[in-house]
Amino acid sequence: MKLLFAEDEVSLSEAVVDILTYHNYQVDAVYDGAEALAYARTEQYDGIILDVMMPKLTGFQVLEQLRADGCRTPVLLLTAKSEVDERILGLDLGADDYMSKPFHMGELLARIRAMLRRKENFTPDILSYGDIELNPHNYRLSSGANFVTLPKLEYQLMEILIANQGLYLSSEELLTKVWGYDTDAELGSVWVYISYLRKRLQNLNSAVEICAKRGVGYTLEMQV
């Protein structure tokens, strides 16, 4: 199993890497957020451990960027703080687990094992409609041999449209489902991202279209 460990405290990093290596993990150690993001984007890891407070980019920023890229690798966050709001933020951004520092090494190993078991047991449910498929594991939208990796908001919007095939969803419903109840985004954002997805489908040469009915909303339809 290959892990990425991002921690700016060198002595702690060395101690953790020694223990993980002793337990037969391959570990790449990095010391700032920018380096963590670069490694995570170019290497294939079974799990990622991110310290929250790092120079250049925080663990939260790295996590947010990775999830926006479509990376579904399990992530464990480490922080010296234990505030509930921070734990909620990390989980909302896509973290799989959270530990406060200082931590017991045995607990860290147990949480890593649990995180990797969930990854091994995870089988993505491919969503489909007509000639398109949407893979929640890598955010890939495909039609035949053509595919594209969607950014986070486009993926979420397409996921909702496929899950509600045959139904019209209003702009208000889509804004709430994708952007959240407390969003500052305006209703026009929905139209903008619908237009992005329409272009994606055209570029994939798909027969699926996003159709609109004035005053009602949007739905997917197969064109024959």
Steps between C-alpha positions, in 0.01 A plus 500: 500500500635841401430809712566871463580667833500882511628650826716811536643402840806306386564307823139380516505411131814292538357316803173420323672392179726265697200335667300475177799353316548248781138393443568440130355820354679685221500868594576820312559780754449865406521812716263761356160515336617592152730198492222278634266612222765446232581148623134404535430614145789310342523179706251224578445457874283264702458764770600859580573648844493880515594733783252788498743780592773495234689776315407602143169310503301374798380142518147630440610673179685192377198280573262741329719513189533121483127441530436769237743312273292184547753325725318246721805371691416469873630794705573517873543849646730580794471819703623651823152643550194304605219748437179343371468762224838402357412130503172576325678711237751225429230235464286727282799555271529125449725368777447136596625534858642753745753480785615764747866538596666377710383150413592148602686316225290188552182697435649654185585152368149377581339793322721448195405132487130589527534766230671258261242227568224737397690575180541129421131433562385798298348424161372809324142485376512612139210731421364477148239648272467434129851476355679677787658368819614696806764344725494637860847354566685725256231755391523369143211562262517269199309415185635203309877538471487874574534636851573810704582553869254749644581770756318462831196722438441363150525145635251570779256661259520210253469249784174661613360514147576131439364397840176684422464393137151555368436781748531875452707675766464874546793739518420556867514126571827458314657801671410358842611144422834595340603826666327449838235686698733776623666574167564853375479377140218639287247306294690598186780269613276203424452612140875557461585147615218348298657664194838351593348152519317545171832573331656196669226275364539647151876444510441138605271455197229381738135477404408620849394861537410718796158636415330797661132578543426865577372546852552131582868409489756267345510130416701253290358370174625262230486645152420253222 
